[in-house]
Amino acid sequence: MIVRPEPASHRLTVLIALGDAARAEQLADTLAASDDLLPALAGSSMSQVADVALVDEAAWESQAVSPATPCVLLSRRAGHERPAGNVLAMLPASADGLLIAAALRLAASGYRVSRAGQSEAHGDFHGEASEDETPDDNQPRAALSPREAEVLALLAEGAPNKVIARRLNISVHTAKFHVAAILIKLGAANRTDAIAIAMRQGLVLV
């Protein structure tokens, strides 16, 4: 019996509005490889019905995207400013496609990724929070889904993506997505950092 525990209910339409046309096309090709993302370059007929947008600073400043559309901003200043308005996440301009895809899914679901990397439900985001960074021990636990918690437990065991996929009966692509989502939600730089943060927050015991 084939079990598909996480079928996509529909494909998210992703508007890509970047000043670098070559980068935009490259990311469109990368995102199109996913079974739940449907990229649309700015100016295309589908750009008006986007669920989420990927923008750079030029597109954001020119208000090329509807204020109602949640955005992921690729910025050379990522990490220095808190996302504002409909920008729910900021990533480095050089972020890879997998991390961008995870951020787009989170933004489309209403998560705002703060400067410290923590993800919160958009409706519960406190924009007036202190600008001072707080130690990991004092930050609220990341809101991981049950599946992400399972993936995190396997990460703590040192399992690579192929092993995670086999143990949870999911595709390697889905395993990679969950790992990327966990890194974003925990504000981790890599898998090892994610485990260290998760241990401090009491999310895993090793």
C-alpha positions, 0 to 999 in steps of 0.5 A, a space after each residue: 500500500 502506498 501512503 501519501 500522508 501530505 498531499 498538496 490540496 492545491 498548487 500555490 501560485 508564486 509571483 516572482 518579481 525580481 530585477 535580475 531576469 536571469 535569476 528570476 527565470 532560474 528560480 522559476 525553474 527550480 520552484 516549478 520542480 515542486 509539486 505544490 508550487 506554480 511560479 509566475 513571472 511578473 507581467 504574466 497573466 497569472 501574476 494577478 492571482 498569486 498566493 504569495 510573491 517572491 520579490 527583491 528590494 526594487 520590486 518591494 520599493 516600487 510596490 509592484 506587488 499587491 499589498 494583500 499578497 504575502 511576500 518573501 523578500 530577497 535582500 542583501 540586508 537580510 538579518 538586519 531589519 525586521 520584515 514589515 507590511 506584507 513582507 513575511 520573511 527576508 532571506 539573503 539574496 543568494 538563498 538557494 531554491 529549497 530555502 526560498 520554497 520553504 519560506 514561500 510556503 510558510 508565508 503563504 500559510 501566514 507565518 512571519 519569520 522575524 529578524 531572529 529567524 523565529 516563525 510566528 503565526 501572522 495574526 499573532 505577530 507582535 510588531 512592537 516587540 523589543 529590538 533587543 535579541 533575546 537568548 534562545 532560552 527565553 524565546 518561545 518554542 518554534 511552532 513545529 507541525 507534528 510532521 516537522 517534529 518527527 523530522 526533527 527527531 530523526 535529524 537529532 539521530 543524524 539521519 540524512 534526507 534519504 533515511 528520513 524519507 524512508 522512515 516516514 514513508 515520504 519522498 526525499 523532496 518532501 523530506 528536504 522541504 521539511 528540513 528547510 522549514 525547520 531551519 527557518 522556524 528555528 532560525 538555524 544556519 544548518 542542520 547541526 545548528 537546528 539540533 542545538 537550538 532544538 535541544 536548548 528549547 527542549 524540542 528534542 532529547 538526545 
